[in-house]
């Protein structure tokens, strides 16, 4: 059995990133897309009766905590108005 490389794209689609190109933004975007994909799977499993609602809820909650931890570690949104190279101390 041969593996079609398009299967990976089909099962794990990725959208292009159009935001500010910074390593932390790209990493967080990848984490966010993975979160969305996994939540979608869990919702479909719960809707189809394959897992109970409380199990889906707890798994989604755990995924949310992982995403939130990622956001905090990458310091996403901590200085939303600070431009790279802009020193706040030079304004005084």
Biopython code that builds the backbone (N, CA, C, O; Angstrom):
import numpy as np
from Bio.PDB.StructureBuilder import StructureBuilder

atoms = [
    (1, "UNK", "N", (0.842, -1.190, 0.000)),
    (1, "UNK", "CA", (0.000, 0.000, 0.000)),
    (1, "UNK", "C", (0.881, 1.245, 0.000)),
    (1, "UNK", "O", (1.749, 1.400, 0.859)),
    (2, "UNK", "N", (0.659, 2.105, -0.942)),
    (2, "UNK", "CA", (1.439, 3.345, -1.021)),
    (2, "UNK", "C", (0.677, 4.471, -0.346)),
    (2, "UNK", "O", (-0.553, 4.515, -0.375)),
    (3, "UNK", "N", (1.417, 5.368, 0.256)),
    (3, "UNK", "CA", (0.812, 6.513, 0.933)),
    (3, "UNK", "C", (0.838, 7.708, -0.004)),
    (3, "UNK", "O", (1.887, 8.079, -0.532)),
    (4, "UNK", "N", (-0.298, 8.289, -0.198)),
    (4, "UNK", "CA", (-0.424, 9.473, -1.037)),
    (4, "UNK", "C", (-0.061, 10.703, -0.198)),
    (4, "UNK", "O", (-0.658, 10.906, 0.860)),
    (5, "UNK", "N", (0.890, 11.525, -0.632)),
    (5, "UNK", "CA", (1.266, 12.703, 0.160)),
    (5, "UNK", "C", (0.111, 13.686, 0.354)),
    (5, "UNK", "O", (0.146, 14.504, 1.273)),
    (6, "UNK", "N", (-0.900, 13.616, -0.492)),
    (6, "UNK", "CA", (-2.048, 14.508, -0.339)),
    (6, "UNK", "C", (-2.938, 14.116, 0.839)),
    (6, "UNK", "O", (-3.751, 14.919, 1.295)),
    (7, "UNK", "N", (-2.786, 12.879, 1.335)),
    (7, "UNK", "CA", (-3.560, 12.464, 2.502)),
    (7, "UNK", "C", (-3.241, 13.339, 3.711)),
    (7, "UNK", "O", (-4.133, 13.727, 4.465)),
    (8, "UNK", "N", (-1.968, 13.641, 3.880)),
    (8, "UNK", "CA", (-1.547, 14.489, 5.006)),
    (8, "UNK", "C", (-2.238, 15.847, 4.934)),
    (8, "UNK", "O", (-2.736, 16.344, 5.945)),
    (9, "UNK", "N", (-2.271, 16.444, 3.759)),
    (9, "UNK", "CA", (-2.931, 17.746, 3.576)),
    (9, "UNK", "C", (-4.438, 17.626, 3.780)),
    (9, "UNK", "O", (-5.073, 18.535, 4.315)),
    (10, "UNK", "N", (-5.004, 16.499, 3.350)),
    (10, "UNK", "CA", (-6.447, 16.301, 3.487)),
    (10, "UNK", "C", (-6.848, 16.157, 4.951)),
    (10, "UNK", "O", (-7.804, 16.789, 5.399)),
    (11, "UNK", "N", (-6.121, 15.328, 5.695)),
    (11, "UNK", "CA", (-6.479, 15.073, 7.082)),
    (11, "UNK", "C", (-6.026, 16.168, 8.039)),
    (11, "UNK", "O", (-6.650, 16.382, 9.079)),
    (12, "UNK", "N", (-4.961, 16.852, 7.698)),
    (12, "UNK", "CA", (-4.426, 17.914, 8.559)),
    (12, "UNK", "C", (-4.203, 19.178, 7.735)),
    (12, "UNK", "O", (-3.058, 19.571, 7.511)),
    (13, "UNK", "N", (-5.269, 19.816, 7.284)),
    (13, "UNK", "CA", (-5.095, 21.005, 6.438)),
    (13, "UNK", "C", (-4.496, 22.168, 7.227)),
    (13, "UNK", "O", (-4.758, 22.327, 8.419)),
    (14, "UNK", "N", (-3.707, 22.958, 6.558)),
    (14, "UNK", "CA", (-3.116, 24.161, 7.151)),
    (14, "UNK", "C", (-3.454, 25.338, 6.251)),
    (14, "UNK", "O", (-3.376, 25.249, 5.026)),
    (15, "UNK", "N", (-3.827, 26.427, 6.874)),
    (15, "UNK", "CA", (-4.093, 27.652, 6.121)),
    (15, "UNK", "C", (-2.848, 28.522, 6.150)),
    (15, "UNK", "O", (-2.044, 28.439, 7.078)),
    (16, "UNK", "N", (-2.695, 29.342, 5.149)),
    (16, "UNK", "CA", (-1.562, 30.267, 5.099)),
    (16, "UNK", "C", (-1.724, 31.326, 6.183)),
    (16, "UNK", "O", (-2.839, 31.683, 6.563)),
    (17, "UNK", "N", (-0.604, 31.814, 6.669)),
    (17, "UNK", "CA", (-0.597, 32.846, 7.702)),
    (17, "UNK", "C", (-0.343, 34.194, 7.047)),
    (17, "UNK", "O", (0.620, 34.354, 6.297)),
    (18, "UNK", "N", (-1.203, 35.159, 7.328)),
    (18, "UNK", "CA", (-1.086, 36.482, 6.715)),
    (18, "UNK", "C", (-0.780, 37.591, 7.721)),
    (18, "UNK", "O", (-0.778, 38.767, 7.356)),
    (19, "UNK", "N", (-0.526, 37.239, 8.966)),
    (19, "UNK", "CA", (-0.251, 38.242, 9.985)),
    (19, "UNK", "C", (1.199, 38.693, 9.963)),
    (19, "UNK", "O", (1.941, 38.419, 9.021)),
    (20, "UNK", "N", (1.586, 39.394, 11.026)),
    (20, "UNK", "CA", (2.959, 39.877, 11.163)),
    (20, "UNK", "C", (3.898, 38.680, 11.277)),
    (20, "UNK", "O", (3.708, 37.817, 12.134)),
    (21, "UNK", "N", (4.897, 38.630, 10.424)),
    (21, "UNK", "CA", (5.808, 37.491, 10.366)),
    (21, "UNK", "C", (6.849, 37.617, 11.477)),
    (21, "UNK", "O", (7.827, 38.356, 11.358)),
    (22, "UNK", "N", (6.614, 36.885, 12.542)),
    (22, "UNK", "CA", (7.547, 36.769, 13.654)),
    (22, "UNK", "C", (7.508, 35.305, 14.077)),
    (22, "UNK", "O", (6.453, 34.675, 13.996)),
    (23, "UNK", "N", (8.633, 34.749, 14.528)),
    (23, "UNK", "CA", (8.645, 33.328, 14.884)),
    (23, "UNK", "C", (7.551, 32.932, 15.878)),
    (23, "UNK", "O", (6.902, 31.899, 15.717)),
    (24, "UNK", "N", (7.354, 33.758, 16.901)),
    (24, "UNK", "CA", (6.356, 33.414, 17.911)),
    (24, "UNK", "C", (4.933, 33.428, 17.331)),
    (24, "UNK", "O", (4.089, 32.627, 17.733)),
    (25, "UNK", "N", (4.677, 34.332, 16.397)),
    (25, "UNK", "CA", (3.353, 34.373, 15.760)),
    (25, "UNK", "C", (3.119, 33.139, 14.900)),
    (25, "UNK", "O", (2.021, 32.583, 14.885)),
    (26, "UNK", "N", (4.151, 32.716, 14.189)),
    (26, "UNK", "CA", (4.023, 31.528, 13.342)),
    (26, "UNK", "C", (3.807, 30.277, 14.182)),
    (26, "UNK", "O", (2.993, 29.425, 13.825)),
    (27, "UNK", "N", (4.524, 30.157, 15.292)),
    (27, "UNK", "CA", (4.358, 29.002, 16.175)),
    (27, "UNK", "C", (2.963, 29.001, 16.780)),
    (27, "UNK", "O", (2.298, 27.966, 16.818)),
    (28, "UNK", "N", (2.520, 30.163, 17.254)),
    (28, "UNK", "CA", (1.188, 30.223, 17.854)),
    (28, "UNK", "C", (0.109, 29.926, 16.822)),
    (28, "UNK", "O", (-0.875, 29.255, 17.133)),
    (29, "UNK", "N", (0.281, 30.414, 15.600)),
    (29, "UNK", "CA", (-0.691, 30.135, 14.550)),
    (29, "UNK", "C", (-0.785, 28.639, 14.285)),
    (29, "UNK", "O", (-1.885, 28.113, 14.115)),
    (30, "UNK", "N", (0.345, 27.948, 14.247)),
    (30, "UNK", "CA", (0.339, 26.492, 14.059)),
    (30, "UNK", "C", (-0.374, 25.808, 15.221)),
    (30, "UNK", "O", (-1.145, 24.871, 15.014)),
    (31, "UNK", "N", (-0.116, 26.274, 16.442)),
    (31, "UNK", "CA", (-0.783, 25.710, 17.619)),
    (31, "UNK", "C", (-2.282, 25.965, 17.566)),
    (31, "UNK", "O", (-3.074, 25.089, 17.914)),
    (32, "UNK", "N", (-2.675, 27.153, 17.135)),
    (32, "UNK", "CA", (-4.086, 27.508, 17.040)),
    (32, "UNK", "C", (-4.797, 26.649, 15.994)),
    (32, "UNK", "O", (-5.919, 26.198, 16.221)),
    (33, "UNK", "N", (-4.155, 26.423, 14.859)),
    (33, "UNK", "CA", (-4.760, 25.585, 13.821)),
    (33, "UNK", "C", (-4.902, 24.137, 14.302)),
    (33, "UNK", "O", (-5.907, 23.482, 14.023)),
    (34, "UNK", "N", (-3.895, 23.643, 15.024)),
    (34, "UNK", "CA", (-3.990, 22.285, 15.565)),
    (34, "UNK", "C", (-5.118, 22.201, 16.590)),
    (34, "UNK", "O", (-5.867, 21.224, 16.610)),
    (35, "UNK", "N", (-5.241, 23.216, 17.437)),
    (35, "UNK", "CA", (-6.327, 23.268, 18.424)),
    (35, "UNK", "C", (-7.677, 23.192, 17.717)),
    (35, "UNK", "O", (-8.539, 22.403, 18.105)),
    (36, "UNK", "N", (-7.862, 24.003, 16.689)),
    (36, "UNK", "CA", (-9.131, 24.037, 15.962)),
    (36, "UNK", "C", (-9.440, 22.684, 15.324)),
    (36, "UNK", "O", (-10.581, 22.223, 15.358)),
    (37, "UNK", "N", (-8.434, 22.057, 14.750)),
    (37, "UNK", "CA", (-8.623, 20.749, 14.108)),
    (37, "UNK", "C", (-9.033, 19.699, 15.126)),
    (37, "UNK", "O", (-9.948, 18.913, 14.883)),
    (38, "UNK", "N", (-8.357, 19.687, 16.261)),
    (38, "UNK", "CA", (-8.656, 18.677, 17.291)),
    (38, "UNK", "C", (-10.018, 18.915, 17.934)),
    (38, "UNK", "O", (-10.731, 17.960, 18.243)),
    (39, "UNK", "N", (-10.387, 20.177, 18.137)),
    (39, "UNK", "CA", (-11.721, 20.482, 18.663)),
    (39, "UNK", "C", (-12.782, 20.028, 17.675)),
    (39, "UNK", "O", (-13.819, 19.499, 18.074)),
    (40, "UNK", "N", (-12.530, 20.231, 16.397)),
    (40, "UNK", "CA", (-13.464, 19.783, 15.371)),
    (40, "UNK", "C", (-13.653, 18.275, 15.433)),
    (40, "UNK", "O", (-14.783, 17.793, 15.357)),
    (41, "UNK", "N", (-12.564, 17.521, 15.570)),
    (41, "UNK", "CA", (-12.666, 16.065, 15.684)),
    (41, "UNK", "C", (-13.497, 15.666, 16.906)),
    (41, "UNK", "O", (-14.376, 14.809, 16.823)),
    (42, "UNK", "N", (-13.202, 16.304, 18.036)),
    (42, "UNK", "CA", (-13.930, 15.974, 19.265)),
    (42, "UNK", "C", (-15.419, 16.291, 19.132)),
    (42, "UNK", "O", (-16.261, 15.513, 19.580)),
    (43, "UNK", "N", (-15.743, 17.419, 18.525)),
    (43, "UNK", "CA", (-17.150, 17.777, 18.318)),
    (43, "UNK", "C", (-17.845, 16.749, 17.431)),
    (43, "UNK", "O", (-18.981, 16.356, 17.695)),
    (44, "UNK", "N", (-17.157, 16.321, 16.382)),
    (44, "UNK", "CA", (-17.740, 15.329, 15.489)),
    (44, "UNK", "C", (-17.916, 13.986, 16.183)),
    (44, "UNK", "O", (-18.929, 13.315, 15.980)),
    (45, "UNK", "N", (-16.948, 13.583, 16.999)),
    (45, "UNK", "CA", (-17.075, 12.326, 17.739)),
    (45, "UNK", "C", (-18.239, 12.389, 18.720)),
    (45, "UNK", "O", (-18.992, 11.425, 18.864)),
    (46, "UNK", "N", (-18.382, 13.525, 19.391)),
    (46, "UNK", "CA", (-19.477, 13.670, 20.354)),
    (46, "UNK", "C", (-20.824, 13.703, 19.637)),
    (46, "UNK", "O", (-21.775, 13.059, 20.079)),
    (47, "UNK", "N", (-20.911, 14.440, 18.547)),
    (47, "UNK", "CA", (-22.148, 14.529, 17.778)),
    (47, "UNK", "C", (-22.550, 13.155, 17.238)),
    (47, "UNK", "O", (-23.734, 12.820, 17.194)),
    (48, "UNK", "N", (-21.561, 12.370, 16.831)),
    (48, "UNK", "CA", (-21.823, 11.041, 16.298)),
    (48, "UNK", "C", (-22.057, 9.983, 17.358)),
    (48, "UNK", "O", (-22.283, 8.818, 17.030)),
    (49, "UNK", "N", (-22.007, 10.371, 18.628)),
    (49, "UNK", "CA", (-22.264, 9.430, 19.705)),
    (49, "UNK", "C", (-21.097, 8.522, 20.037)),
    (49, "UNK", "O", (-21.276, 7.528, 20.740)),
    (50, "UNK", "N", (-19.909, 8.836, 19.551)),
    (50, "UNK", "CA", (-18.737, 7.989, 19.797)),
    (50, "UNK", "C", (-18.089, 8.260, 21.150)),
    (50, "UNK", "O", (-17.465, 7.372, 21.729)),
    (51, "UNK", "N", (-18.235, 9.479, 21.653)),
    (51, "UNK", "CA", (-17.743, 9.814, 22.991)),
    (51, "UNK", "C", (-18.831, 10.598, 23.713)),
    (51, "UNK", "O", (-19.596, 11.321, 23.075)),
    (52, "UNK", "N", (-18.910, 10.464, 25.041)),
    (52, "UNK", "CA", (-19.928, 11.211, 25.787)),
    (52, "UNK", "C", (-19.596, 12.705, 25.869)),
    (52, "UNK", "O", (-18.432, 13.090, 25.763)),
    (53, "UNK", "N", (-20.617, 13.541, 26.057)),
    (53, "UNK", "CA", (-20.402, 15.000, 26.112)),
    (53, "UNK", "C", (-19.385, 15.425, 27.163)),
    (53, "UNK", "O", (-18.572, 16.313, 26.904)),
    (54, "UNK", "N", (-19.414, 14.809, 28.351)),
    (54, "UNK", "CA", (-18.478, 15.239, 29.393)),
    (54, "UNK", "C", (-17.032, 14.915, 29.023)),
    (54, "UNK", "O", (-16.121, 15.664, 29.376)),
    (55, "UNK", "N", (-16.816, 13.814, 28.321)),
    (55, "UNK", "CA", (-15.470, 13.483, 27.875)),
    (55, "UNK", "C", (-14.997, 14.492, 26.825)),
    (55, "UNK", "O", (-13.852, 14.940, 26.869)),
    (56, "UNK", "N", (-15.861, 14.845, 25.896)),
    (56, "UNK", "CA", (-15.513, 15.853, 24.882)),
    (56, "UNK", "C", (-15.187, 17.177, 25.564)),
    (56, "UNK", "O", (-14.206, 17.836, 25.219)),
    (57, "UNK", "N", (-16.014, 17.561, 26.531)),
    (57, "UNK", "CA", (-15.797, 18.825, 27.246)),
    (57, "UNK", "C", (-14.431, 18.837, 27.930)),
    (57, "UNK", "O", (-13.681, 19.805, 27.804)),
    (58, "UNK", "N", (-14.108, 17.770, 28.649)),
    (58, "UNK", "CA", (-12.842, 17.731, 29.391)),
    (58, "UNK", "C", (-11.636, 17.713, 28.451)),
    (58, "UNK", "O", (-10.604, 18.315, 28.748)),
    (59, "UNK", "N", (-11.770, 17.024, 27.321)),
    (59, "UNK", "CA", (-10.661, 17.007, 26.370)),
    (59, "UNK", "C", (-10.480, 18.380, 25.720)),
    (59, "UNK", "O", (-9.350, 18.824, 25.514)),
    (60, "UNK", "N", (-11.577, 19.044, 25.399)),
    (60, "UNK", "CA", (-11.488, 20.394, 24.826)),
    (60, "UNK", "C", (-10.914, 21.366, 25.851)),
    (60, "UNK", "O", (-10.118, 22.240, 25.506)),
    (61, "UNK", "N", (-11.312, 21.218, 27.093)),
    (61, "UNK", "CA", (-10.786, 22.083, 28.155)),
    (61, "UNK", "C", (-9.268, 21.895, 28.299)),
    (61, "UNK", "O", (-8.536, 22.867, 28.485)),
    (62, "UNK", "N", (-8.801, 20.643, 28.213)),
    (62, "UNK", "CA", (-7.360, 20.374, 28.297)),
    (62, "UNK", "C", (-6.626, 20.989, 27.095)),
    (62, "UNK", "O", (-5.541, 21.551, 27.244)),
    (63, "UNK", "N", (-7.225, 20.878, 25.918)),
    (63, "UNK", "CA", (-6.617, 21.489, 24.732)),
    (63, "UNK", "C", (-6.545, 23.003, 24.877)),
    (63, "UNK", "O", (-5.554, 23.625, 24.492)),
    (64, "UNK", "N", (-7.616, 23.601, 25.443)),
    (64, "UNK", "CA", (-7.643, 25.052, 25.654)),
    (64, "UNK", "C", (-6.522, 25.481, 26.608)),
    (64, "UNK", "O", (-5.862, 26.495, 26.382)),
    (65, "UNK", "N", (-6.314, 24.699, 27.676)),
    (65, "UNK", "CA", (-5.249, 25.026, 28.621)),
    (65, "UNK", "C", (-3.887, 24.964, 27.950)),
    (65, "UNK", "O", (-3.019, 25.793, 28.224)),
    (66, "UNK", "N", (-3.692, 23.973, 27.061)),
    (66, "UNK", "CA", (-2.428, 23.877, 26.327)),
    (66, "UNK", "C", (-2.227, 25.096, 25.425)),
    (66, "UNK", "O", (-1.129, 25.648, 25.346)),
    (67, "UNK", "N", (-3.300, 25.506, 24.748)),
    (67, "UNK", "CA", (-3.207, 26.670, 23.859)),
    (67, "UNK", "C", (-2.919, 27.938, 24.656)),
    (67, "UNK", "O", (-2.101, 28.761, 24.246)),
    (68, "UNK", "N", (-3.584, 28.093, 25.782)),
    (68, "UNK", "CA", (-3.367, 29.265, 26.636)),
    (68, "UNK", "C", (-1.931, 29.298, 27.163)),
    (68, "UNK", "O", (-1.305, 30.357, 27.214)),
    (69, "UNK", "N", (-1.413, 28.123, 27.556)),
    (69, "UNK", "CA", (-0.032, 28.042, 28.031)),
    (69, "UNK", "C", (0.926, 28.437, 26.908)),
    (69, "UNK", "O", (1.894, 29.163, 27.137)),
    (70, "UNK", "N", (0.653, 27.960, 25.705)),
    (70, "UNK", "CA", (1.477, 28.310, 24.544)),
    (70, "UNK", "C", (1.475, 29.818, 24.328)),
    (70, "UNK", "O", (2.527, 30.417, 24.104)),
    (71, "UNK", "N", (0.297, 30.432, 24.396)),
    (71, "UNK", "CA", (0.178, 31.881, 24.208)),
    (71, "UNK", "C", (1.010, 32.628, 25.246)),
    (71, "UNK", "O", (1.716, 33.581, 24.916)),
    (72, "UNK", "N", (0.924, 32.196, 26.486)),
    (72, "UNK", "CA", (1.672, 32.866, 27.557)),
    (72, "UNK", "C", (3.181, 32.678, 27.395)),
    (72, "UNK", "O", (3.949, 33.620, 27.587)),
    (73, "UNK", "N", (3.606, 31.456, 27.038)),
    (73, "UNK", "CA", (5.032, 31.187, 26.870)),
    (73, "UNK", "C", (5.617, 31.973, 25.700)),
    (73, "UNK", "O", (6.765, 32.414, 25.755)),
    (74, "UNK", "N", (4.826, 32.146, 24.640)),
    (74, "UNK", "CA", (5.291, 32.882, 23.466)),
    (74, "UNK", "C", (5.115, 34.390, 23.624)),
    (74, "UNK", "O", (5.559, 35.161, 22.773)),
    (75, "UNK", "N", (4.468, 34.812, 24.709)),
    (75, "UNK", "CA", (4.207, 36.217, 25.019)),
    (75, "UNK", "C", (3.438, 36.899, 23.895)),
    (75, "UNK", "O", (3.758, 38.019, 23.498)),
    (76, "UNK", "N", (2.428, 36.215, 23.391)),
    (76, "UNK", "CA", (1.578, 36.759, 22.337)),
    (76, "UNK", "C", (0.642, 37.794, 22.939)),
    (76, "UNK", "O", (-0.074, 37.505, 23.898)),
    (77, "UNK", "N", (0.644, 39.000, 22.381)),
    (77, "UNK", "CA", (-0.259, 40.050, 22.824)),
    (77, "UNK", "C", (0.140, 40.769, 24.091)),
    (77, "UNK", "O", (-0.652, 41.543, 24.629)),
    (78, "UNK", "N", (1.333, 40.540, 24.581)),
    (78, "UNK", "CA", (1.747, 41.181, 25.829)),
    (78, "UNK", "C", (2.047, 42.661, 25.638)),
    (78, "UNK", "O", (1.762, 43.464, 26.527)),
    (79, "UNK", "N", (2.614, 43.037, 24.498)),
    (79, "UNK", "CA", (2.887, 44.436, 24.169)),
    (79, "UNK", "C", (2.317, 44.713, 22.784)),
    (79, "UNK", "O", (3.072, 44.868, 21.824)),
    (80, "UNK", "N", (0.987, 44.777, 22.668)),
    (80, "UNK", "CA", (0.375, 44.872, 21.342)),
    (80, "UNK", "C", (0.710, 46.148, 20.574)),
    (80, "UNK", "O", (0.615, 46.160, 19.347)),
    (81, "UNK", "N", (1.100, 47.221, 21.264)),
    (81, "UNK", "CA", (1.369, 48.489, 20.584)),
    (81, "UNK", "C", (2.855, 48.785, 20.457)),
    (81, "UNK", "O", (3.242, 49.827, 19.927)),
    (82, "UNK", "N", (3.679, 47.878, 20.938)),
    (82, "UNK", "CA", (5.118, 48.082, 20.850)),
    (82, "UNK", "C", (5.609, 47.576, 19.502)),
    (82, "UNK", "O", (5.395, 46.416, 19.150)),
    (83, "UNK", "N", (6.264, 48.444, 18.755)),
    (83, "UNK", "CA", (6.833, 48.084, 17.465)),
    (83, "UNK", "C", (8.240, 47.585, 17.712)),
    (83, "UNK", "O", (8.964, 48.140, 18.539)),
    (84, "UNK", "N", (8.635, 46.535, 16.997)),
    (84, "UNK", "CA", (9.962, 45.987, 17.157)),
    (84, "UNK", "C", (11.008, 47.073, 16.901)),
    (84, "UNK", "O", (10.950, 47.771, 15.889)),
    (85, "UNK", "N", (11.959, 47.211, 17.819)),
    (85, "UNK", "CA", (12.988, 48.223, 17.675)),
    (85, "UNK", "C", (12.599, 49.563, 18.289)),
    (85, "UNK", "O", (13.434, 50.463, 18.374)),
    (86, "UNK", "N", (11.346, 49.714, 18.721)),
    (86, "UNK", "CA", (10.857, 50.946, 19.333)),
    (86, "UNK", "C", (11.132, 50.872, 20.826)),
    (86, "UNK", "O", (10.549, 50.040, 21.521)),
    (87, "UNK", "N", (11.996, 51.716, 21.319)),
    (87, "UNK", "CA", (12.335, 51.721, 22.735)),
    (87, "UNK", "C", (11.436, 52.715, 23.468)),
    (87, "UNK", "O", (11.453, 53.907, 23.162)),
    (88, "UNK", "N", (10.657, 52.237, 24.424)),
    (88, "UNK", "CA", (9.737, 53.083, 25.170)),
    (88, "UNK", "C", (10.444, 54.150, 26.006)),
    (88, "UNK", "O", (9.886, 55.218, 26.259)),
    (89, "UNK", "N", (11.683, 53.854, 26.437)),
    (89, "UNK", "CA", (12.400, 54.797, 27.290)),
    (89, "UNK", "C", (12.865, 56.029, 26.510)),
    (89, "UNK", "O", (13.156, 57.059, 27.119)),
    (90, "UNK", "N", (12.940, 55.949, 25.196)),
    (90, "UNK", "CA", (13.407, 57.102, 24.411)),
    (90, "UNK", "C", (12.319, 58.165, 24.265)),
    (90, "UNK", "O", (12.600, 59.263, 23.786)),
    (91, "UNK", "N", (11.077, 57.861, 24.670)),
    (91, "UNK", "CA", (9.980, 58.816, 24.564)),
    (91, "UNK", "C", (9.968, 59.803, 25.716)),
    (91, "UNK", "O", (9.188, 60.754, 25.691)),
    (92, "UNK", "N", (10.800, 59.612, 26.718)),
    (92, "UNK", "CA", (10.802, 60.511, 27.871)),
    (92, "UNK", "C", (11.884, 61.527, 27.797)),
    (92, "UNK", "O", (12.015, 62.356, 28.697)),
]
sb = StructureBuilder()
sb.init_structure("model")
sb.init_model(0)
sb.init_chain("A")
sb.init_seg("    ")
for serial, (resi, resn, name, xyz) in enumerate(atoms, 1):
    if name == "N":
        sb.init_residue(resn, " ", resi, " ")
    sb.init_atom(name, np.array(xyz, "f"), 0.0, 1.0, " ", f" {name:<3s}", serial, name[0])
structure = sb.get_structure()
